[in-house]
């Protein structure tokens, strides 16, 4: 059955002036590679493959938090350090094979080529740390050249406080800060600074959608087909920023650990995250099956038809 209609409401929003992108599973197919590497180690220890109700809780989070959730579920007979060492070997082999996902190259080309006074600024906000980021992107340099170096924010950026990874809004607020610093440096007072509501966050993960909404930004959710299947019937809750608290506990190799938001967040996040009260169909978020044929005009992005056509070639 097709998911319910999840386009924004008719509420009036300002035109989008900045697009802030997640990376893993949104721009490149690295989420599938994470699964391949993880399942290889699970199989070596006679454990079942990673299910999507657990993977949904790992996506978008910084490595330490994702590792803790995974280890509680997997109950592997090896230490966390040994698991990290083994999976790092596999990732060094597989990450350089990452490929762009459908529609990504055309979208970035179009946004990057749309210059002039109505130009949309681009930034990258990924939970990947520096070493893994290099493994995933070095062979895709032309693609990632769309993002100015000063507007690339990684998960190990020292400006992000410990415990403030997604679903906290910090990484997207920092990405906007880097964009505004570049606007001021390049344009001086000719262009006003960009406000959060003038930003569009592109995300594939549920914690990432939460982060974008908590940052006061509009969000496009482009989930993996199997993640979308996991949340069938609850798409509007995700778009409202509800997160994964609604997942029922499932059985796993150890205890069932479909963990609610308050249970999975470290103490720092439980203490400092603002309460969030997004509403279903409030127009702040939209579900798209892919980034192909992106609806620019819906977001007030004025892109000439010939620019869109050249980006699709």
N, C-alpha and C positions, 0 to 999 in steps of 0.2 A: 504494500500500500504506500502511496506517495505521502511524504510528510506534509503537515498542514502548511498553509501559505504563511511565509515568514518574512515578507517584505515590510519595510518600514511603514509606519502610519502616515497620515497626511499632515502631521505636525510640521510646522515650518522650522527648518534648521538653516544656519548660515552655510555658505559654500565651504567645501573642504579645501583647506590650504596646505595640509601636511598629511602624508600617508606614512604610517609607522608599521613596519612589518616584523612579525615573527619569522623564524627561518625553518626550523625542523618540522617537516610534515606540512608546511605551508608553501615554502618556495622550493624546497628540495625533498627528495624521497628518503631522507635519513631516518624517519620514524620506522619505516619498514626495515631498514638496516639495523636499527636498535633491536627490533624484534628478532631478526635472524640471529644476531649475536647472542642475545639472551637465551633464546630457545636452544641454541647449540650447547650452552653450558648446562641448562636444565636437563637436556637429554643425557648428557654425560653422567649426571647424577640420578638418572631414572625418575625425573620429575616431569609432570605434564607441561605442555607448552603454556606460555604466558597468555592468560585470557584477557579479553578486552575490558572487562570490568575492573581489572587491576591496572592494565596499561593506561586506562583513562585517568587514573590517579597519579601516574608518573609523568605524563606529558606536560611539558611546559615548566615543570618545577626545576629548581637548581639541583645539581647532582646529589648533594648530601641528603636532601629531603626525599628525593625519589628513591635513593638507595635504601633509606630506612624503611620506607613503605614496602619496597620490593622484598627486602630481607625478612620482614615480619610475615609476608605471605609465603615466600619460597621455602623457608626453613632449610636452606642448604647446609650440608655437613662440612662447610668450609667457612673461614672467617670472611668478614666483609672486605678486608684488605686483599685476601687471596682472590675473591670474586672480582674485585676491581682490577687487579693485575691481569687476570685471565681475559676479562672482557676488553681491556685496553688493547691487548694483542690483536684480538679479532677486529676491533674498531679501526686500528691502524691499517689493517688489510682492506676492510670494506668501505670505510668512509671516502677514500679517494674515488670510489665508483658512483658517488651520489650524482643524481641527474635532476634537472629542473622538472617540476610538476606541470601538468597541462595549463596553458594560459599564462604562465609566469613570465616567460621571455617577452611575449607581446605586451603584457601589462606594464612591465618595467620599462620597456622600450618606449611605449606611448607616453607614460608619465614623464620619463626623462627627456623626451623630445619636445614636450609641450612647454616651451619657454615663454619669455615675455612677462608682462606684468601679472598674468594669471597663472604663472608657473606654480606647480604643486611641489612642495619640498618633501624629500624622502629621508627616512631614517630606518635603521635596523635595530631591533631590540630582541636579542636571543639569549636564552638561558645557557647556551653552550659556552664553555670556557675557552680561553684563547687557543690552547693546543688543539682541541677538537674542532674549533672553528676553522683553523688553518687546514686541517685534514679534509674537511668537508668542502672547502671553498677554493683552495689554491688552483685547482684545475678548472674552476668556473670563474676565473678572474673577470672576463668581459661582462658576465651577468651581474656580479657583485660590484662592478664599477659604477653601477647606478647609485650606490650609496656613498656619499662623501665620507672619507676616513673618519672625520671628527664626529660623524653622525651614526657611527656603528657602536652600539652598546652591548657588551657581552655579559654573561652571568657572573664572571669574576671581576667585574669592574669595581674598583675600590670605592667608588662613589655610592654604591648600593650597600646600605648597612646589612650586616649579618642578619639572616632570618627574614629579609624583606624581598625575597624573590616572588615570582608569580605564585599565588593570586593577588599578592599585594600590588599596588599600582606603581611602585617606585620606578621600575625599569622604563615604563612608558612616560612617566613624568620626566625622568632624566633624558630620555630620547627627545622629548619636546624641548627641554632646556638646551640640548646641543643644537637643535634646529634653530631655535631663536638666537643663540649665540652666533650662528653662521649668518642668519638674516641680518643681524645688527652689524656684523663685520663686513658683509658683502654689499649691503644696501643702505647702511646707516639709518637715518630717520625716514628714508623714502618709503619704507614698507613697515606697517605696524607689526608688533610682535604677535605671534599666533597664540590663540587661546585654546584650551583643551577641547572645547566643543567644535572647534574648527579642524580637529584631527580625526582621521579615520584609521583605526587599528585593524590590521588583518591578522587573524588567528585561526589555528586549527584545533587548539586544545580548550578544554573547559576552564582550567585555571587561567589560561590566557584571556579568555572572554571576560572572566571576572576582573582580571587586572585592568583591562581596557575600560570596562564600565566604571570601576572604582576610580579610575583616573579622570572620569568625567568626559570621556571621549566616545565617539560613535564606533561601532564595531561591525566588521564583517566576519562571520564564522564560516570557515571552509573545512569541515571535519573530514577525516578519513571515512570512507563508506562504512567500515565496520564500527567506528565510533558512533556514527550517526545511527546505525542499527541498534547499538547499545542504549541510545537515548531516545529511541522511537517513542513517540507520544509525549515526550518531555522537552521537545525542542524549544518551546516558548519559555520554559523555566531556565534553560541554559542562556538564552538570549537576554533574559531579564537579569542575569548575573547570579542566579541561584547556586551555581557550582554543582558539586557532586554529593551534597549531603543527602539527596534523595535515593541514592543507590542502596539496595537491600544487601545484607551480608550474604556472601557466597562462600561455598566451600572451596578450599584450596589445599595445597600440600600441607600447610599447617593450619592455623586458625583461619576462619573466614574473615577477611578484612576489607570489606567495602566500607571505607571510613568516611564519616561525615566531616564537613569542613572544620568544625571546632575541634574535632579529635585529631586531625592530621596536621593542623598548623602548629609550628613551634610556639613556645610561650611568647616570644617577641611579637609574632603576628597576631596571636589571640589578644594581646594587650593593646596593640596599636592600630589594627585594621579598623577603618571606619565602618559603622553599620551601613548596610547597603539595602536600599528598598526599591530596586528597579521593578517596573511593572511589565507584564507580558504585553506585547504589541505597543510599547510606548514609543517606538520609532527610533530608539537609540541603537538597535542592533538588527542584523539581517543574516539569514542563512543562505549561502550559495553552495551549489554542488561542486563548483570548481571556479577557477579564476579566468576561464575562457569567456570571451565576449563580455567583459566587465561593463556594467551599466554606469558609465562615467557621469552622464547627465543627471542621474538620480541623486548624485552627491554634489551637484553644482560645479562639476569639473568640466570646463569648456574645452573639449578636444575636437579639432576638425576631423571630419570623416576620412580625409586622406591620410592623416596621421594614424588613425585607428587601423585603416586598411594596411598601411605599410608595416605596422606592428604585428599584424596577423600573418604576414608572409613568412 
